[in-house]
């Protein structure tokens, strides 16, 4: 009879807890067979209250896995039944960050349990590369003052980490709307001096359906695209002359815990689930991930950025709504819809 060791027994218990508990398939993982990202692991964290990060991030994960060979793990804010709950302060599976070579974060006003937050902080301490989208600039809030992770709060006042995670790492905290959602969209224009930057290879005609966010990033940074608010909800809507362009996508670096290691950062203040229907903007995000992970030499102007499987972005009006009770496993594989829609 084969002897089962304690470590093997523990592994079996963990497998059963994740496979047969209410949480289902956590994290949601896509693994590509070949491509420029073969052997590289990206972890995506989706938990915001408004912009449908639970749609944007698995769609990007599929593109990067299927077309470019990455292993992509997506963790979501979920309730106690394991159902996706936008903005939930519970992101099981975040321990995957231990093996990640890139973190893509799209969260808003989060306050995770300390046992989850520690994995995020460990990643920052080693200066892991980061891509931050939209509300990630104010990704944490309401972490109690006596909590060891309080400094990551949006707008943290301490001089040692002024502004919190968004400002210190991504380059900006919550700075206010700059054009109303669902009545004002945004055109993103490449900064002429940066047109040869690897992130911009093949990028053109970027349009985001989101209204603008104000931004004046923490120096040093390099703006790649300026965001011009528009008077309407189509790419050819006229400019809002009352609102001058502000940075809408930029790159920078941050320092790890040792004060020496530098982590690459790509930030964009857009990324709602219908924003990525713009081929140009979707290419910008794919290129941003590849650059951040350090593979910029392999970015080609014609890299494939097509959606993989059915894509149902529901942020824009009239696009339907996510099926209630959706779990991460409902989007497993290449052919399931992102996301299942309510009938």
Phi and psi in degrees as a GROMACS rama.xvg file:
@    title "Ramachandran Plot"
@    xaxis  label "Phi"
@    yaxis  label "Psi"
@TYPE xy
-76.1464  132.839  UNK-2
-83.0507  132.851  UNK-3
-98.4558  117.7  UNK-4
-76.0868  165.946  UNK-5
-60.9089  -42.6323  UNK-6
-64.6205  -38.0575  UNK-7
-65.1106  -42.7208  UNK-8
-60.4092  -43.7402  UNK-9
-61.9152  -39.6731  UNK-10
-63.0769  -40.2132  UNK-11
-64.556  -42.255  UNK-12
-60.9531  -46.3678  UNK-13
-60.2719  -42.29  UNK-14
-58.9377  -46.2327  UNK-15
-67.1193  -37.7143  UNK-16
-61.8724  -41.5006  UNK-17
-80.6244  -31.1921  UNK-18
-86.2888  -29.7241  UNK-19
-121.22  2.6864  UNK-20
-81.505  -179.656  UNK-21
-63.8687  -17.6922  UNK-22
-73.3244  -24.0468  UNK-23
66.1139  -141.037  UNK-24
-81.7784  98.1492  UNK-25
-132.185  126.579  UNK-26
-75.0214  166.454  UNK-27
-79.2798  119.902  UNK-28
-124.137  133.402  UNK-29
-118.215  132.727  UNK-30
-125.069  117.597  UNK-31
-79.3361  155.302  UNK-32
-86.7872  -35.9435  UNK-33
-158.221  162.498  UNK-34
140.345  -179.194  UNK-35
-63.933  -22.6046  UNK-36
-98.0625  11.2926  UNK-37
-54.8346  127.665  UNK-38
88.8865  -3.204  UNK-39
-103.977  141.477  UNK-40
-114.786  126.675  UNK-41
-116.316  134.065  UNK-42
-112.175  128.52  UNK-43
-109.008  134.155  UNK-44
-119.364  114.434  UNK-45
-118.423  110.679  UNK-46
-164.368  82.5423  UNK-47
-123.491  166.424  UNK-48
-92.8506  -10.3584  UNK-49
-137.485  -40.0395  UNK-50
-97.866  9.05467  UNK-51
66.2141  47.1704  UNK-52
-58.513  -26.8674  UNK-53
-69.0437  -7.71907  UNK-54
-105.409  -45.8232  UNK-55
-58.2226  -49.6596  UNK-56
-71.9667  -43.7533  UNK-57
-63.8146  -30.6231  UNK-58
-64.7025  -45.4362  UNK-59
-64.1775  -39.1939  UNK-60
-60.9487  -43.8786  UNK-61
-61.8408  -42.9027  UNK-62
-60.0616  -47.9705  UNK-63
-69.0209  -30.4797  UNK-64
-79.316  -56.7776  UNK-65
-65.1461  -47.1646  UNK-66
-84.9045  -25.7663  UNK-67
-129.465  5.03563  UNK-68
85.6735  3.58941  UNK-69
-71.4639  156.353  UNK-70
-92.2866  122.934  UNK-71
-124.044  120.232  UNK-72
-110.377  128.88  UNK-73
-115.456  125.436  UNK-74
-112.642  146.902  UNK-75
-126.888  156.749  UNK-76
-71.0299  123.526  UNK-77
-131.222  159.136  UNK-78
-89.8741  -173.012  UNK-79
-73.8353  -4.98234  UNK-80
-97.3469  0.0449177  UNK-81
80.8406  12.1608  UNK-82
-87.7761  144.549  UNK-83
-63.8604  124.072  UNK-84
-129.613  101.401  UNK-85
-51.7968  126.567  UNK-86
85.7448  -0.515044  UNK-87
-61.1251  140.245  UNK-88
-87.9271  51.282  UNK-89
-155.199  110.813  UNK-90
-125.722  68.1634  UNK-91
-59.0325  143.66  UNK-92
99.9261  -4.82867  UNK-93
-66.1855  -15.6284  UNK-94
-62.6813  -13.4912  UNK-95
-58.8356  -20.7112  UNK-96
-58.3231  -22.0918  UNK-97
-60.3452  -29.635  UNK-98
-110.28  10.1834  UNK-99
-81.8392  144.617  UNK-100
-106.93  -1.91705  UNK-101
-157.127  139.769  UNK-102
-115.67  128.999  UNK-103
-110.934  118.598  UNK-104
-119.943  132.56  UNK-105
-142.731  82.2576  UNK-106
-126.848  169.469  UNK-107
-148.114  124.486  UNK-108
48.4084  51.9976  UNK-109
-88.7067  152.924  UNK-110
-144.353  82.2852  UNK-111
-78.6545  156.763  UNK-112
-57.3419  147.558  UNK-113
-56.6782  -35.5869  UNK-114
-69.2623  -19.4655  UNK-115
-90.2365  -41.8966  UNK-116
-61.1757  -31.1594  UNK-117
-62.7436  -31.2836  UNK-118
-69.6544  -37.3943  UNK-119
-64.2104  -46.7055  UNK-120
-67.1084  -38.4241  UNK-121
-59.0686  -37.6622  UNK-122
-65.8609  -43.4954  UNK-123
-63.9017  -39.1135  UNK-124
-59.7229  -32.7461  UNK-125
-92.674  10.8596  UNK-126
58.3959  43.8135  UNK-127
-67.8022  145.14  UNK-128
-60.7933  148.961  UNK-129
-138.942  139.118  UNK-130
-116.715  123.823  UNK-131
-118.281  131.904  UNK-132
-119.629  140.982  UNK-133
44.1097  -105.044  UNK-134
-75.2752  -1.59937  UNK-135
-62.0103  -21.9476  UNK-136
-62.7242  -25.8371  UNK-137
-125.561  52.8503  UNK-138
-71.2917  -19.4898  UNK-139
-132.352  146.998  UNK-140
-167.635  160.265  UNK-141
63.0585  17.551  UNK-142
-71.0532  123.436  UNK-143
-55.0971  148.88  UNK-144
-61.1198  -29.9239  UNK-145
-87.9464  3.69859  UNK-146
-81.1607  139.028  UNK-147
-63.4581  -12.9085  UNK-148
-108.513  17.9411  UNK-149
-60.8099  -28.3581  UNK-150
-67.0779  -13.1977  UNK-151
-82.4322  -5.82703  UNK-152
-58.6403  145.41  UNK-153
-58.9617  129.878  UNK-154
73.7832  18.211  UNK-155
-50.0012  135.242  UNK-156
-91.2948  -11.4634  UNK-157
-66.5784  139.677  UNK-158
-66.089  -23.7723  UNK-159
-75.8974  -14.647  UNK-160
-153.506  50.3867  UNK-161
-56.1944  123.507  UNK-162
92.7864  -12.9948  UNK-163
82.6316  -168.437  UNK-164
-54.5195  -47.5901  UNK-165
-56.333  -51.4191  UNK-166
-69.7353  -46.2516  UNK-167
-74.1702  -31.2329  UNK-168
-106.714  -56.4587  UNK-169
-76.607  -24.8784  UNK-170
110.856  -13.2501  UNK-171
-152.27  145.37  UNK-172
-101.638  -169.767  UNK-173
-63.9705  120.166  UNK-174
-122.804  4.778  UNK-175
103.653  152.598  UNK-176
-68.64  152.343  UNK-177
-138.953  54.8421  UNK-178
128.652  130.252  UNK-179
-76.7086  138.354  UNK-180
-62.4628  144.65  UNK-181
69.503  1.53488  UNK-182
-132.444  -15.5116  UNK-183
-134.305  122.193  UNK-184
-102.388  -172.298  UNK-185
-140.999  133.582  UNK-186
-99.4496  135.652  UNK-187
-108.032  121.078  UNK-188
-108.183  130.123  UNK-189
-62.443  134.676  UNK-190
-71.1874  118.525  UNK-191
-51.7245  -39.9356  UNK-192
-68.3216  -14.7639  UNK-193
-109.271  10.7527  UNK-194
-61.2174  -20.7755  UNK-195
-92.5607  1.92852  UNK-196
-63.4919  140.121  UNK-197
-54.5225  -35.3391  UNK-198
-63.5843  -24.2394  UNK-199
-96.5802  5.01312  UNK-200
-63.5106  122.439  UNK-201
78.7451  -0.166016  UNK-202
-84.9918  133.396  UNK-203
-159.898  162.229  UNK-204
51.7632  57.1635  UNK-205
-87.3855  129.608  UNK-206
-141.124  133.158  UNK-207
-116.97  135.153  UNK-208
-76.8305  -15.6689  UNK-209
-67.383  148.323  UNK-210
-68.3728  165.063  UNK-211
-72.1536  156.766  UNK-212
-115.5  140.263  UNK-213
-73.561  150.035  UNK-214
-161.553  134.566  UNK-215
-142.147  82.3615  UNK-216
-59.6163  157.23  UNK-217
-68.6131  127.085  UNK-218
-70.3202  141.387  UNK-219
-89.2949  145.867  UNK-220
-157.185  164.876  UNK-221
-127.085  117.367  UNK-222
-77.3511  129.88  UNK-223
-99.2074  -33.5779  UNK-224
-143.847  137.971  UNK-225
-98.3396  140.32  UNK-226
-99.7763  120.661  UNK-227
-109.379  111.536  UNK-228
-61.9823  143.811  UNK-229
-116.055  158.297  UNK-230
-92.7012  61.0651  UNK-231
155.3  179.99  UNK-232
-114.629  39.0648  UNK-233
-140.092  155.863  UNK-234
-60.4388  -25.6755  UNK-235
-97.3436  12.8094  UNK-236
-61.1597  146.65  UNK-237
-68.0328  154.138  UNK-238
-61.6696  145.988  UNK-239
-84.6188  100.382  UNK-240
-65.3901  -15.5804  UNK-241
-80.1262  -8.85233  UNK-242
-126.798  109.345  UNK-243
-73.3282  155.89  UNK-244
-60.7925  144.844  UNK-245
-130.641  161.857  UNK-246
-56.6228  131.63  UNK-247
-119.838  -12.7608  UNK-248
-157.067  131.681  UNK-249
-150.576  166.836  UNK-250
-124.975  152.587  UNK-251
-162.995  -174.919  UNK-252
-130.614  157.45  UNK-253
-133.386  161.8  UNK-254
-99.1761  141.678  UNK-255
-76.3956  -174.77  UNK-256
-61.1237  -32.5656  UNK-257
-77.8266  -4.21534  UNK-258
74.0322  6.67622  UNK-259
-120.402  -48.13  UNK-260
-67.9444  136.133  UNK-261
-108.878  135.35  UNK-262
-108.504  133.257  UNK-263
-72.4098  143.992  UNK-264
-135.509  130.482  UNK-265
-118.07  126.483  UNK-266
-125.791  138.416  UNK-267
-135.555  137.054  UNK-268
-86.9419  18.9842  UNK-269
-126.548  -175.922  UNK-270
131.312  7.35008  UNK-271
-55.5077  159.057  UNK-272
-61.1057  -26.9499  UNK-273
-90.0456  -12.2649  UNK-274
-61.4063  -37.0267  UNK-275
-79.2624  3.53336  UNK-276
-72.9599  -18.184  UNK-277
-73.9162  117.268  UNK-278
-57.3077  -40.6521  UNK-279
-66.3871  -43.418  UNK-280
-69.9953  -38.1916  UNK-281
-62.5573  -39.5178  UNK-282
-64.3534  -39.4216  UNK-283
-56.9344  -44.2006  UNK-284
-69.04  -41.2813  UNK-285
-62.0527  -47.1303  UNK-286
-61.5528  -38.8165  UNK-287
-61.2684  -39.4431  UNK-288
-65.1804  -44.1756  UNK-289
-66.0434  -40.3  UNK-290
-63.7319  -46.8396  UNK-291
-60.331  -35.2481  UNK-292
-80.0216  -5.69738  UNK-293
96.2353  18.5996  UNK-294
-111.292  32.1632  UNK-295
-60.0244  -27.2629  UNK-296
-64.4854  -19.987  UNK-297
-97.8491  2.51392  UNK-298
-77.1458  118.829  UNK-299
-111.579  150.921  UNK-300
-60.8863  -22.6028  UNK-301
-111.237  23.8154  UNK-302
-55.0811  142.368  UNK-303
-73.7089  126.947  UNK-304
-129.533  19.0547  UNK-305
-64.4993  148.897  UNK-306
-62.0997  149.185  UNK-307
-110.97  115.322  UNK-308
78.7845  176.061  UNK-309
-64.831  134.621  UNK-310
-120.924  122.948  UNK-311
-121.141  82.6719  UNK-312
-73.437  128.205  UNK-313
-114.422  9.30265  UNK-314
-68.6829  -42.0139  UNK-315
-69.1057  151.113  UNK-316
-64.1371  141.839  UNK-317
81.6968  9.4538  UNK-318
-98.894  8.32323  UNK-319
84.8875  -172.795  UNK-320
-141.129  154.227  UNK-321
-61.8439  140.976  UNK-322
-61.1241  130.198  UNK-323
-63.5808  143.406  UNK-324
82.0864  9.67647  UNK-325
-62.8987  133.181  UNK-326
-112.052  157.289  UNK-327
-50.9832  -40.4606  UNK-328
-62.3517  -18.7781  UNK-329
-68.1557  -13.241  UNK-330
-110.849  17.2104  UNK-331
-68.8298  154.589  UNK-332
80.2405  -177.926  UNK-333
-92.2892  -19.3653  UNK-334
-111.379  -3.80552  UNK-335
-74.9799  152.531  UNK-336
-73.4983  140.965  UNK-337
-112.524  101.432  UNK-338
-107.405  165.121  UNK-339
-60.7958  136.366  UNK-340
-99.6715  149.227  UNK-341
-67.1764  131.952  UNK-342
